[in-house]
Amino acid sequence: MTREEIIEKVNTFLIEEIEIDENDLKGDALLTKDLGIDSLDFVDIVVIVERTFGFKIKPEEMKEVKTLDQFYDYIGSKVN
């Protein structure tokens, strides 16, 4: 899966399921501070990522993921 495909899928569910404004989806956006993703949103995101990309997210691996670009990279490292 290409990075562009990952970005498209992630952005789609962030807009549709988590209700984040499309204009806020910039690579350097901080997940919690800039996008307003809280702990309940993260639970939903984990379920969506596992269903969409077919791998389990390990909480300890997500501790280093702070920006949207890092999130795309994390998913890319798991699916490729």
C-alpha positions in Angstrom: 0.0 0.0 0.0 1.4 3.4 -0.9 1.7 6.3 1.5 -0.9 8.2 -0.6 -3.4 5.3 -0.2 -2.7 5.2 3.6 -3.2 9.0 3.9 -6.4 8.9 1.9 -7.9 6.1 4.0 -6.8 7.7 7.3 -8.1 11.1 6.4 -11.4 9.6 5.2 -12.1 8.0 8.5 -10.8 11.0 10.5 -13.3 13.2 8.7 -16.2 10.8 8.6 -15.9 8.9 11.9 -14.0 11.3 14.2 -15.5 14.4 12.6 -12.3 16.3 12.2 -12.3 19.2 9.7 -10.6 18.3 6.5 -8.7 21.6 6.6 -7.0 20.6 9.8 -5.5 17.4 8.4 -1.9 18.6 7.9 1.1 16.3 8.3 2.6 18.3 11.2 -0.7 18.6 13.1 -0.5 17.2 16.6 -3.1 14.5 17.1 -4.3 15.7 20.5 -3.5 19.4 20.6 -4.3 20.4 17.0 -6.8 17.8 16.0 -8.5 17.5 19.4 -8.4 13.7 19.4 -9.1 12.5 23.0 -8.8 9.1 24.6 -12.3 8.0 23.5 -11.5 9.0 19.9 -8.3 6.9 20.1 -10.3 3.9 21.1 -12.4 4.4 18.0 -9.4 5.0 15.8 -7.7 1.8 17.0 -10.8 -0.2 16.1 -11.1 1.5 12.7 -7.3 1.0 11.9 -7.5 -2.6 12.9 -10.5 -3.2 10.7 -9.2 -1.2 7.8 -5.6 -2.1 7.7 -5.7 -5.6 9.3 -3.2 -5.3 12.2 -3.4 -4.8 15.9 -2.1 -1.5 17.3 0.1 -1.9 20.3 -0.4 1.0 22.8 3.4 1.1 23.7 4.2 1.7 20.0 1.7 4.6 19.8 3.3 6.5 22.6 5.9 7.9 20.2 3.2 8.9 17.6 2.5 12.6 18.1 1.7 14.0 14.6 -0.4 13.0 11.7 2.7 12.3 9.6 4.0 10.0 12.3 0.6 8.2 12.4 0.7 7.7 8.6 4.3 6.4 9.0 3.3 4.0 11.8 0.5 2.5 9.7 2.9 2.3 6.7 5.5 0.4 8.7 2.8 -2.2 9.7 1.1 -2.8 6.4 4.2 -2.8 4.1 
